[in-house]
Amino acid sequence: MSKTLNLAAAAAAATAVFVSAPYASATAGREHPKPVVTDVKTVAPFDWSAGEVPENITVNPDSTLTVSMLGSYAGQRPELVRLSANGQHKTVLVTGVLGDGFTGNTRGSDGTIYYNVWSKDASRAGVWKLPPGGHPSRVAALPADGLPNGLAIDPAERTLYVTDSIKGTIWAVPVAGGQARAWLTDQALARDPKAQLSFGANGLRYHNGALWVTNFNKATLLRIPVTAAGKPGRIHQVTDGEVGIDDFNFLSSRSDIVFTARNTQNKVDMVYPNGTKVTVLTAADGLASPTATAVRGHELYITDAGLAAPHHAQLQGARINLARLQGR
């Protein structure tokens, strides 16, 4: 989430496919010669003035979408909503407290939705859950002077991981509930306190035995192996130069190709396993402060927070052309 948020108000700023390294290198840093992402459309428009400031997205097994809304960025209450695949039907699942923000969200195999609450109130700050047919409750508290951002669950569904964009930390939270612990604090996750938008560790995904993390201020995408003992391995920098990088997602569960949302640049980049990258969507495609991406088969979803006037908040969809991605 690449944004300053004085929780009451803030000013807006400004399936397994791998491509060969030579082909990726030849296309790095410029538009793909054969567009990989096409047919961009608005899946669902959002009302920014009502607090519908989309921050994060999860694709559910039934093809519905769970979207967390910041709310307070527009001076409204945050919401957790479910959208139909075509965006025509919206259900508000949870409405938060004025002054708070809902950031990352993820899903357990039993349908429980987990989401972060960013709050200056210590009684609310932390990771929350919404079981199917149940009511929201807090799983674990997190520091009220931090910024819980990205959220991921491990494959065994024992641990939730949370990036803290202020403290430069990844927190580990027991799914069953309990005290959060600092899983990793490192300079690679730290923010630049002198930056206008001072945020470190941001987006987060658990993928193929590792936590993948973005650092907004350092413009990096990192891969951190999770050892058999559940501890962090050596940090590997996948790529850098991703100015404005927010959240991201993978082409598939088997692929290490990543689609990154570059919030302040109004771009979506495709990052190859060797670190080279290609811009696949820009402001010309309607991007407006993209905060996150998600993939369902051939469909790429992008949440646009619309932070700058005229605040064009929306959920976009586009088609991933797998044949072109393979260079055919």
N, C-alpha and C positions, 0 to 999 in steps of 0.2 A: 504494500500500500504506500505509494509515493506521494505523500501529501502531508502538509502541516494541518493539525487538527487541534485547535483550542476547543475542547469538546463542546462548548456552548456555541462557538462560531469561529470561522476561520476565513481567511482570504484565499481564493483559488490561485494557484501558481500556474504563471504563463499559461496394415495394422502393423507386423514386424518388417520394417523397411530400413535399410541402411544404404547410404549413397557412398560411392567410392571416394577416398580422400582426394585424388586428383580432381574429380569433378566438383567436389565441394570447395576445394581451394580456388578453383577457377571462377567460381561464382560468388565467393565470399565478399561481403561488403557492398553488394549492388543488387539490383533487382534480378530475380531469377529469369533466365532467357525464355523459359517456358513456364508461365505462371502455375505455381503449385496450388495456390488458393484462389478460387474464382467464385462467381455467383454470390457476392456479398449482399446481404439483405438485413433489414431490421426484423428481428424475431419478436421483440416486445419493446415498445417505448415505455419510459418511466417518467414519473412526475418528480423532477428534482426538488421543486418547491415543497412537496409533501414529504420530503425526506427519503425518496427513493433514489439513493446514491449507491449504486451497486459496487460491492467491494470484492466478493468472492463467489465462486460457483462450483457446484458438484453435480455431476450427471448421475442420476439414479438408475437402478436396473430396469425400471419400467419406462425409462426415457424421459421422465419428468426431471426438472432441474430445481435444485435448491440454491437460492441466491440470498446472500446476506447484504443488508442495506445499512450504510453508516448512519443515516438519520441525522445525527447532531451536526454533521458538516453543513447541512442546510437548515439547522435550527429546529429540527423535528425529532421525533422518537425513532430509534432504529427498528428495523423489522427483519424477520427471517421469513422468506416467502417460498412457496412452491409454485413453479410454472409448468404448464403442460408443454410438451415437446414443441408445439407450434407457437407457444407464447400467448395463446388466446385466452387461457384460463389461469387466473392467479388466486392462490389461497394464502392468506397471512397466517403463518404458523405461530409466531411469537412476536409480540410488540414489547420493546424495551422501555427504559426510563429516559426521559429527556435529559440530555447531557452525556449519555453513553453512546458508544458505537459498537455495532456488530462487525467483526472482521472475518477471519478465516472460518470455514465450515468444512466438515467431512462427515462420512457416514459409516456406521457399523453394519455388519452383514445382517443383523436382526432388524435393520431399519432405523435404529437410533441415530438421531442427528446430533452431532457435537459442534459447538460453535464458541468462538471467543467473544467475551464482552470486555471492551475497553472502557474503563471507568475510573474516575478519580475517587470513587467511593469504594473503600476496601471491602465492604460487605457484598459488592457485586463484581468486582474485577476478577477475571479468571476464565476457566473453561466450564461451559455449561452443556447440558444434554437435554434432548427432547425425545423420549421413547415413543414408539408408535401408540397413539391413543392416550398418551400420558400428558404430564405437565412438566414444564422446564424446571430443572434444579441444577445447582452448581456441583460440578465434579471436584474441582479444586480451585483454591484461591491463587491468584498471581499478584505480584506487587502493583499497587495502585499508582506508583510512580514510573511504571514501565509502559510498554505498548505491545500487548499480545497481538500478533499479526497472523502469519501463516499457521495452519493447523494440519496435522497429518496423523494417521493411525497406522500402527505396525500391522503386518499381515496376521499375526497371532491375536490381534485385538486385545493386547494386554496393556499397551502404552500409547498415549497420545503425546505428540511432540508439538511444541509451540515455539515459534520464533518471537523474540522480544527485540523490537526495532530500536528501543532506547538503550537497553542494557547490553546489547550485543551478545545475547545468550539464547541457547536453545533449551527450553524447559522440557522435562519428562514428567508426565502426569499419569498415574495409574488409572486405567479405564474404570476400574472398580471404585475409584474415589480415594482420596487421601491427599497427602502433602506433595506438592510439586517439588522437584529437585532440579538444580542446574546441571543439565546433561553435558553441556559444552559452552564455555565462554572463551572467546578467542579474538585476536585482533582482526582475523579474517571476517568476523561477524560484526565488528564494531562500526559505529557511525562516525561521521566527521562532525564534531560539535560546532565547527565554524561554518558549516554549510547552511545555506538558506533553508533547505529542506534536509534536516538532520535525522536521517534514518539509516540504520545498518541492516541487519538480517531482516529479510522481508518475506518473500514467497517461500513455500516449503512443500515438498512432496516426498513420500516414502516410495522408493522405486528400485526394484532389483537389488535388494540387500543394502541400500544406502539411503541416507537423507540427502536430498538435493535442495540447495538453499540459494536464494539470491541476496546480494547486498546492494541496496539502493545507492548509497554514497560511493561505494567502490566500483559500481557498474559491473559486478562479477556474478557468474553462475558457478556454484561450488558443488562438489560431490563428497559426502562424508560417509565412508563405509560404517555399518553397524556391525561390530564384532559378535562372535558367538556368545560372548559374555554380556552383550548389550551395551558395550562401551563404544565411544567414537574412535574410529580409525584415523589415519592420516588424511588431512584435508587436501583434496585435489581441485585445483581451479580448472573448470571446464573451458571457460572463455571469459574475456573481459571486454571492455569497451561498450558494454550494453547500457549506455546512459539512460537513466530513467527507468531501469528495470524494476518491475513489480512482481506479480505472481506469474505462473507458467504452468504448462502441462505437457504431457508426452504424446507422441503420435499413437502409441499403443502401450499396453503393459509389457510388451516384449522389446520395444524399440527405445533407444536412447536419444532419438531425435526430439527436440524440445521446441515448443512454441512459446516465446516469451512476450509478455505485454510490457511495452516500454511507455509507461504512463505519460511522462512529461514530453515525450517526443511524438506522441500519437502514431506509434508504430507497433506492429507485431513482427518479430523476427523468428526465423526458423534456425535453430542452432544444431549443427551436426555433432556427432560424437567426438570428432577430432577438434572441436572448438570453433570451426569456421561457421559463418552465419550469413543468412540472406534475409533481406527485408521482404516480407510477403504482403503486408498491408500497411497503408499509410492514412493520413488525414483525408486524402482524396477518396478513400473508401468509406469515409464517414466516421473514422475513429475519433473519439473525444475522451481523452484521459483514460485509456484502457487500463484496467486494474488486474484482470485475470483472464486465462483461457481455459477451455475444457474441450475434450474431443470425445465424440461418439461415432464410431465407425468412420465414415467419410465426412462427417460434419464437424466443423470447428466453431466453437462458441467463444464470443468475446464480451466481457462486461465493460461498458463504457460509463465511467462515473460522471462525465460531463462537468468537471470541476471548474472550467473556465466558461464565462458567458459565451453563448446563450444557454449553457447548462444542458447540453443535449445528451442526457442520460438515457441509456438503452442497453438492450441485449442484442448483439448482432450474431448472425450465423453466416457461414461460408462453406463452400465445398472444397475438400482436400482432394486433388487429383493425384491419386497414387501412381498412375502410369507415368505422369509427367515428373513426379518426384523421383522415380527410378530412371529418369532420363530418356524415356521412350517417346 
